Amino acid sequence: MSELKLMKGNEALAEAAIRAGVDAYFGYPITPQTELIEYLMSQKTEERTGMVCLQAESEIAAINMVYGAASTGKKVFTSSSSPGVSLKQEGISYIAGAELPAVIVNVVRGGPGLGTIQPSQADYFQSVKGGGHGDYKLYVLAPSSVQEMSDFVEDAFDIAFKYNAPVLILSDGLIGQMMEKVELKPQQKRRTDAEVIAQCGSWATTGKTKDRERNIITSLDLQSEKMEARVHRLLKKYEQMEKEDLRFEKINCDDAEYLIVAYGSSARIAQKAVEIARSKGVKVGLLRPITLFPFPKKQLFDLADQVKGILSVELNAGQMVEDVKLSTEFKVPVEHFGRTGGIIHTPEEILEALEQKIINNGSIRHHKTRESSIL
Amino acid sequence: MEVLDIIKPENQVFCKTKLMTNAALSYCPGCGHGTAHNLTMEVIDEMGIAEDTIGVAPVGCSVLAYDFMNIDMTQAAHGRAPAVATAIARTWPEKYVFTYQGDGDLAAIGTAETIHACNRGENIVIIFVNNGIYGMTGGQMAPTTLPGMKSTTSPFGRDVKTMGSPIKMTELVAQLPGTYYVTRQSVHTHKNVRKAKKAIKKAFENIKLKKGISFVEIVSNCNSGWKMTPNDANKWMEDNMFPYYPLGDIKVNGKLK
């Protein structure tokens, strides 16, 4: 039976993980994601489902514990926030290199450095451009509601096990901390050890039985040709993700003359901006990438033939805007608008930016001499 | 006895360790790693637990341990083997999980993971090969490099005033309530090999008791890194390493000796 509850985003994700039959969680406290580990610990998961929950000595240890459990075919995840996710990058690179299924949650806060504990989207580059060392990518899901914080757990594990690859849920302090109504899915049983072996025994280190060769989990290839073959294998997965597992949402795009691109919490605010603009007769649409990799490149390329300009709205100093520009191949003006670290833009500020930067083509003087068409 | 009689199976007194693969060992001639590998695999074979054993390989000379040990193995990032093993042991509590690590891996970059896995009393075995140097990268100073000892990054000898003193990880972890068996061995003579094997066996048997971590240090040589012949390296080890890292049990059945 599904169940309706009022929950924080962090708690909804944690509860969804228990219900999805996840085998293990390893984490370390950091604001603004700490409710996630606190909630799991409060649930006595070992008794509820047999799920292992352990507070590690560091984010580094936590991600390497994820690597260990994932190497045996277990469903395992970790969560942290920006500075902690920076610490995890080496481990994430190993997980990608060793081709292991695992889920990482980043409840983003402002940065660089210790930054602020307030919400931000400044980890876009880190999330979609690698983050750690080497030629790899993460499949990145960006929830924009507490419901999606819950729903994306199962989606993330499905992708992780489909590709044997790490999946990142890129949330932020806003989605993690806010309370909303959430429909929780019914409890699923965790796989038995025999089921894990049946599903993952061809590659996982579950103990070498006489009927098979030993399984080895490593990302080391001392021979360059083997290294290159591994990278090519990864690239094939990423191509397949782009073909089969791209996710996005188009809101009021059909007749749009102007386009806003925004994900996660920014998309929530941008949606309101679109409503206000429409009520004033200005045809604005919203493209919300749900996956940041794969990115809706073709959709943006096509929309660039239709709209007069695009505003990339992000809670950062301008990161996704680069991908929007690349995707549209500079066919139309593309600008960025965003505040950083805890200063959340209002729908009105978004519209003001749209008007100044896109509709009036950057001409402030022009804007001052005419009546605002939107606000 | 005729040659044909000698090679009959019933007359065989020694053979290649069954759980070692046929891959040529990548270790330098005279290095203790090969013997430590053999002993670990002999114990697992004799206990009949190969199907239930999962090994964790480190970064360092023994990064390729999985090429030689014919069991399921996961290779960990530098220093993180105890964290990796923690997760495997927690999610597969009936398995025999061990790490095989060198001194740079375990006592420098992985200090936090080592201390905390020991402190939590994870139900795993840690085999710690300490040769006082970074072998894989070509002879740099390790946390266990002896005072005055030369390496490529302490070319005038380790100056403890600026470089710190060698860290005795084994004595350190023995203080933690989570460790159940802590011992220091060597594998450079027949006598020591037999003792070391006994220690490794005890460590693996402890996993059945679920009473905490078993930590087996093996003081070893690095004739390449030390720039000595194998025989000279063993002699040097006896004269210099053993006084600083004395052999023997430090903690047995959860009690300090």
Interface residues (C-beta under 8 A of the other chain):
Chain A: D23 A24 F26 V52 L54 A56 E57 S58 I60 A61 A62 N64 M65 V66 Y67 G68 A69 S71 T72 K74 V76 E90 G91 Y94 A98 D193 T205 T206 G207 K208 T209 K210 R214 N215 I216 I217 T218 S219 L220
Chain B: A50 E51 D52 T53 I54 V56 A57 V63 L64 Y66 N70 I71 D72 M73 T74 Q75 A76 A77 R80 A83 V84 A85 T86 A87 I88 R90 T91 W92 K95 A112 E113 I115 H116
